Amino acid sequence: MRVSHSKSKISKFVAIALFAAALFVMAGCASSRCGSPFAKYDDATEIKVIELKRTSQSWDGAELPDYPVGRPELIVKRYIFPRGGKLGWHHHPVMNFGIVQQGELTIIGIDGQEKTVRAGEAVVEMVGTIHHGENRGDKTVVLDMHYVSQKGTPVAVQHPEITKGL
């Protein structure tokens, strides 16, 4: 009797485990990965190189400054913006660019000009112009930014004295 009771428990456990595994697989297709802008590359059969952006201008059309003289310091940062999250007003004294990995980020210039960058899109940020970014969408934004700087130079200068629009 004890053996059949144990077999019954094992059978129930296996059934539950298989059911959970099936749900996990089905949930995987409902996850952000299946809706990812990168899902279209999942069946790639060869190496591809796709140029996402080539420009000498920031997103607002302003010309980028000349490249600094001296040893560069390259910095990569990942920003996570929860729904409704906003960065404070700031400007960048260095050139920078990035790719939105998830969600939609809206960048607002001090002059009111806006640009919304979506998952998979590249953006070249303003240099020397005050702006801020915010997540107006319904999912967390993941943004990877790359800065071309020099040691000791800040990648951003905050402007807490500006409160308009925040």
Residue frames as qw, qx, qy, qz and C-alpha x, y, z in Angstrom:
[[0.000, 0.885, 0.465, 0.000, 0.00, 0.00, 0.00],
 [0.326, -0.786, 0.095, 0.516, 2.81, 2.37, 0.88],
 [0.427, -0.114, 0.585, 0.680, 4.50, 1.76, -2.47],
 [0.203, 0.604, 0.644, 0.424, 1.41, 2.63, -4.50],
 [0.172, -0.923, -0.269, 0.214, 0.88, 5.74, -2.35],
 [0.392, -0.585, 0.321, 0.634, 4.46, 6.83, -3.16],
 [0.355, 0.187, 0.679, 0.614, 3.93, 6.06, -6.86],
 [0.066, 0.819, 0.557, 0.125, 0.78, 8.14, -6.77],
 [0.261, -0.868, -0.018, 0.423, 2.67, 11.07, -5.21],
 [0.409, -0.310, 0.530, 0.675, 5.43, 10.72, -7.80],
 [0.284, 0.471, 0.705, 0.447, 2.89, 10.60, -10.64],
 [0.043, -0.926, -0.369, 0.072, 1.15, 13.72, -9.33],
 [0.361, -0.718, 0.208, 0.557, 4.52, 15.47, -8.96],
 [0.401, -0.024, 0.643, 0.652, 5.53, 14.54, -12.52],
 [0.178, 0.695, 0.637, 0.282, 2.16, 15.72, -13.85],
 [0.166, -0.937, -0.173, 0.253, 2.45, 19.03, -12.01],
 [0.423, -0.524, 0.393, 0.626, 6.05, 19.46, -13.17],
 [0.362, 0.247, 0.687, 0.580, 5.08, 18.78, -16.81],
 [0.052, 0.855, 0.506, 0.102, 2.15, 21.20, -16.54],
 [0.290, -0.858, 0.033, 0.423, 4.41, 23.87, -15.03],
 [0.443, -0.254, 0.542, 0.667, 6.99, 23.31, -17.77],
 [0.279, 0.536, 0.667, 0.437, 4.31, 23.66, -20.45],
 [0.084, -0.942, -0.310, 0.094, 3.09, 26.91, -18.87],
 [0.419, -0.658, 0.254, 0.572, 6.69, 28.17, -18.72],
 [0.410, 0.064, 0.635, 0.652, 7.19, 27.46, -22.43],
 [0.128, 0.739, 0.585, 0.310, 3.89, 29.11, -23.36],
 [0.250, -0.914, -0.154, 0.280, 4.64, 32.08, -21.11],
 [0.522, -0.326, 0.363, 0.700, 7.99, 32.43, -22.84],
 [0.278, 0.410, 0.583, 0.644, 6.19, 33.39, -26.04],
 [0.150, -0.889, -0.390, -0.189, 4.18, 35.94, -24.13],
 [0.572, -0.575, -0.066, 0.581, 7.32, 37.34, -22.55],
 [0.103, 0.898, -0.124, -0.410, 9.10, 40.49, -23.65],
 [0.375, -0.363, 0.712, 0.470, 11.61, 38.34, -25.59],
 [0.426, 0.415, 0.760, 0.264, 9.02, 37.19, -28.15],
 [0.188, 0.926, 0.329, -0.005, 7.89, 40.80, -28.53],
 [0.461, -0.619, 0.223, 0.596, 11.49, 42.00, -28.61],
 [0.453, 0.811, -0.183, -0.322, 12.77, 43.97, -31.59],
 [0.036, -0.576, 0.800, 0.163, 15.54, 41.37, -31.70],
 [0.727, 0.088, 0.645, -0.220, 13.22, 38.36, -32.11],
 [0.709, 0.661, -0.032, -0.244, 13.39, 38.84, -35.89],
 [0.273, 0.700, -0.660, -0.006, 17.04, 37.74, -35.75],
 [0.707, -0.332, 0.570, -0.254, 16.41, 34.49, -33.86],
 [0.899, 0.238, 0.368, 0.025, 16.51, 32.36, -37.03],
 [0.237, 0.857, -0.402, -0.220, 19.60, 34.01, -38.56],
 [0.976, 0.076, 0.140, 0.148, 21.80, 31.59, -40.49],
 [0.666, 0.356, -0.046, 0.654, 24.71, 33.91, -41.19],
 [0.360, -0.475, -0.232, 0.769, 26.49, 36.83, -39.57],
 [0.211, 0.794, 0.383, 0.422, 24.94, 40.17, -40.47],
 [0.321, -0.261, -0.207, 0.886, 26.18, 43.67, -39.79],
 [0.047, 0.791, 0.541, 0.281, 23.46, 46.30, -39.69],
 [0.250, 0.133, -0.165, 0.945, 24.39, 49.96, -39.45],
 [0.147, -0.687, -0.683, 0.202, 21.90, 51.54, -37.06],
 [0.012, -0.977, -0.148, 0.157, 23.08, 55.14, -37.26],
 [0.617, 0.029, 0.132, 0.775, 25.75, 57.23, -38.99],
 [0.027, 0.921, 0.301, 0.248, 25.59, 60.95, -38.38],
 [0.428, 0.146, -0.266, 0.851, 27.42, 64.08, -37.31],
 [0.305, -0.423, -0.034, -0.852, 24.27, 65.53, -35.74],
 [0.160, 0.057, 0.822, -0.543, 22.34, 64.94, -32.54],
 [0.158, 0.469, 0.868, 0.044, 18.66, 63.95, -32.68],
 [0.116, 0.821, 0.354, -0.432, 17.58, 67.60, -32.76],
 [0.613, 0.728, 0.180, 0.249, 19.70, 68.33, -35.89],
 [0.176, -0.940, 0.283, 0.071, 22.51, 70.22, -34.13],
 [0.670, 0.538, -0.476, 0.187, 26.05, 69.54, -35.36],
 [0.855, -0.441, -0.138, 0.234, 28.21, 67.55, -32.96],
 [0.166, -0.922, 0.316, 0.147, 31.34, 69.28, -31.61],
 [0.530, 0.596, -0.601, 0.058, 34.82, 68.43, -32.85],
 [0.900, -0.205, -0.357, 0.141, 36.33, 65.35, -31.29],
 [0.418, -0.886, 0.203, 0.012, 38.39, 66.23, -28.19],
 [0.504, 0.623, -0.556, 0.223, 42.17, 66.11, -28.27],
 [0.257, -0.505, 0.714, -0.412, 43.92, 63.67, -25.95],
 [0.099, 0.035, -0.994, 0.037, 43.34, 60.17, -24.61],
 [0.569, -0.290, -0.325, -0.697, 39.68, 59.12, -24.82],
 [0.203, -0.032, 0.868, -0.451, 37.74, 57.49, -22.04],
 [0.468, -0.155, -0.624, -0.606, 34.85, 55.40, -23.33],
 [0.263, -0.010, 0.721, -0.641, 31.97, 54.83, -20.91],
 [0.410, -0.238, -0.724, -0.500, 28.92, 52.60, -21.33],
 [0.238, -0.009, 0.628, -0.741, 25.98, 53.01, -18.96],
 [0.222, -0.381, -0.840, -0.316, 22.64, 51.21, -18.74],
 [0.265, -0.082, 0.276, -0.920, 19.68, 53.29, -17.62],
 [0.133, -0.385, -0.912, -0.042, 16.49, 51.71, -16.30],
 [0.255, -0.114, 0.043, -0.959, 13.39, 53.93, -16.42],
 [0.153, 0.340, 0.894, -0.249, 10.34, 52.52, -14.62],
 [0.056, 0.666, 0.614, 0.419, 6.93, 53.50, -16.01],
 [0.195, -0.944, -0.239, -0.119, 6.53, 57.22, -15.41],
 [0.681, -0.459, 0.036, 0.570, 10.24, 57.62, -14.54],
 [0.339, 0.916, 0.032, 0.212, 11.92, 60.91, -15.46],
 [0.663, -0.043, -0.139, 0.734, 15.52, 62.07, -15.39],
 [0.130, -0.832, -0.193, 0.504, 16.10, 65.60, -14.19],
 [0.454, 0.890, -0.046, 0.023, 17.14, 68.38, -16.55],
 [0.660, -0.482, 0.380, 0.433, 20.78, 67.98, -17.56],
 [0.563, 0.771, -0.241, -0.174, 23.24, 68.53, -20.39],
 [0.929, -0.075, 0.180, 0.314, 26.12, 66.47, -21.72],
 [0.044, -0.869, 0.349, 0.348, 29.54, 68.10, -22.19],
 [0.239, -0.344, 0.842, 0.339, 30.61, 65.01, -24.17],
 [0.566, 0.181, -0.520, -0.613, 29.31, 63.17, -27.24],
 [0.355, -0.057, 0.885, -0.295, 27.11, 60.20, -26.54],
 [0.592, 0.104, -0.483, -0.636, 24.79, 57.81, -28.29],
 [0.362, -0.127, 0.851, -0.358, 22.73, 54.81, -27.36],
 [0.398, -0.102, -0.774, -0.481, 20.20, 52.16, -28.18],
 [0.634, -0.207, 0.311, -0.678, 16.86, 51.64, -26.48],
 [0.082, 0.154, -0.984, -0.035, 16.79, 47.94, -25.63],
 [0.120, -0.474, -0.872, 0.035, 13.21, 47.90, -24.31],
 [0.032, -0.742, -0.497, 0.449, 10.28, 50.29, -24.16],
 [0.326, 0.731, 0.272, 0.534, 9.99, 53.84, -25.46],
 [0.433, -0.471, -0.223, 0.736, 11.96, 56.82, -24.18],
 [0.223, 0.887, 0.289, 0.282, 10.86, 60.39, -24.87],
 [0.526, -0.177, -0.088, 0.827, 13.62, 63.01, -24.83],
 [0.046, 0.926, 0.365, 0.080, 12.52, 66.63, -24.30],
 [0.480, 0.274, -0.081, 0.829, 14.73, 69.63, -25.04],
 [0.153, -0.420, -0.412, 0.794, 14.54, 72.77, -22.92],
 [0.185, 0.161, -0.282, -0.928, 12.93, 74.42, -25.98],
 [0.686, 0.191, 0.375, -0.594, 10.08, 71.85, -25.92],
 [0.600, 0.416, -0.582, -0.357, 11.28, 69.84, -28.92],
 [0.752, -0.253, 0.549, -0.264, 10.66, 66.10, -28.38],
 [0.508, 0.383, -0.726, -0.262, 11.92, 62.82, -29.80],
 [0.846, -0.232, 0.364, -0.314, 10.55, 59.37, -28.88],
 [0.284, 0.490, -0.815, -0.125, 13.02, 56.52, -29.35],
 [0.909, -0.114, 0.033, -0.400, 11.63, 52.98, -29.42],
 [0.770, -0.334, 0.538, 0.085, 13.16, 49.58, -28.65],
 [0.787, 0.224, 0.429, 0.382, 15.84, 48.70, -31.18],
 [0.352, 0.877, 0.114, 0.307, 16.38, 52.32, -32.27],
 [0.622, -0.087, -0.155, 0.763, 19.61, 54.28, -31.88],
 [0.044, -0.972, -0.217, -0.080, 19.76, 57.87, -30.70],
 [0.544, 0.216, -0.179, 0.791, 22.55, 60.45, -30.77],
 [0.317, -0.762, -0.459, 0.328, 22.13, 62.77, -27.79],
 [0.125, 0.950, 0.030, 0.284, 22.42, 66.52, -27.63],
 [0.676, -0.085, -0.253, 0.687, 25.77, 67.96, -26.53],
 [0.200, -0.009, -0.159, 0.967, 25.68, 71.13, -24.44],
 [0.391, -0.314, -0.300, -0.812, 21.88, 71.50, -24.71],
 [0.303, -0.089, 0.715, -0.623, 19.70, 71.09, -21.62],
 [0.647, -0.049, -0.533, -0.543, 17.15, 68.28, -21.89],
 [0.448, -0.245, 0.760, -0.401, 15.66, 65.35, -19.97],
 [0.388, 0.031, -0.840, -0.378, 14.27, 61.90, -20.71],
 [0.524, -0.083, 0.531, -0.660, 11.10, 60.24, -19.50],
 [0.011, -0.099, -0.978, -0.186, 9.21, 57.00, -19.83],
 [0.494, 0.095, 0.085, -0.860, 5.65, 57.76, -20.94],
 [0.565, 0.097, -0.722, -0.388, 5.05, 54.17, -22.03],
 [0.830, -0.350, 0.023, -0.434, 3.53, 51.16, -20.33],
 [0.960, -0.090, -0.142, 0.223, 6.73, 49.12, -19.86],
 [0.542, -0.709, 0.202, 0.404, 10.11, 49.70, -18.24],
 [0.544, 0.812, -0.209, 0.040, 12.65, 51.37, -20.51],
 [0.785, -0.370, 0.270, 0.418, 16.15, 49.89, -20.77],
 [0.416, 0.903, -0.092, 0.050, 18.58, 52.28, -22.44],
 [0.807, -0.226, 0.136, 0.528, 22.27, 51.58, -23.12],
 [0.197, 0.979, -0.055, -0.016, 24.30, 54.78, -23.60],
 [0.819, 0.044, 0.053, 0.570, 27.89, 55.11, -24.86],
 [0.102, -0.982, 0.011, 0.162, 29.92, 58.19, -23.95],
 [0.723, 0.375, -0.068, 0.576, 33.07, 59.45, -25.67],
 [0.357, -0.932, -0.024, -0.056, 34.77, 61.38, -22.90],
 [0.478, 0.520, -0.513, 0.488, 38.11, 62.10, -21.27],
 [0.580, -0.301, -0.633, 0.414, 39.19, 61.16, -17.77],
 [0.202, -0.297, -0.381, 0.852, 37.79, 63.60, -15.23],
 [0.253, -0.041, -0.274, -0.927, 35.10, 64.99, -17.55],
 [0.462, 0.200, 0.695, -0.514, 31.54, 64.38, -16.34],
 [0.134, 0.224, 0.834, 0.487, 29.22, 62.69, -18.82],
 [0.158, -0.723, -0.552, -0.384, 26.28, 64.77, -17.58],
 [0.115, 0.066, -0.361, 0.923, 25.79, 68.03, -15.69],
 [0.124, -0.599, -0.787, 0.072, 22.56, 68.24, -13.70],
 [0.043, -0.309, -0.055, -0.948, 20.35, 71.35, -13.57],
 [0.203, -0.439, -0.830, 0.277, 18.19, 70.93, -10.44],
 [0.045, 0.351, 0.210, -0.912, 17.25, 74.62, -10.60],
 [0.381, 0.066, -0.490, -0.782, 15.06, 73.87, -13.64],
 [0.328, 0.134, 0.846, -0.399, 11.69, 72.44, -12.68],
 [0.561, 0.348, -0.110, -0.743, 9.51, 73.17, -15.73],
 [0.730, 0.235, -0.511, -0.389, 7.77, 70.09, -17.06],
 [0.392, 0.144, -0.875, 0.246, 8.88, 67.84, -14.18]]
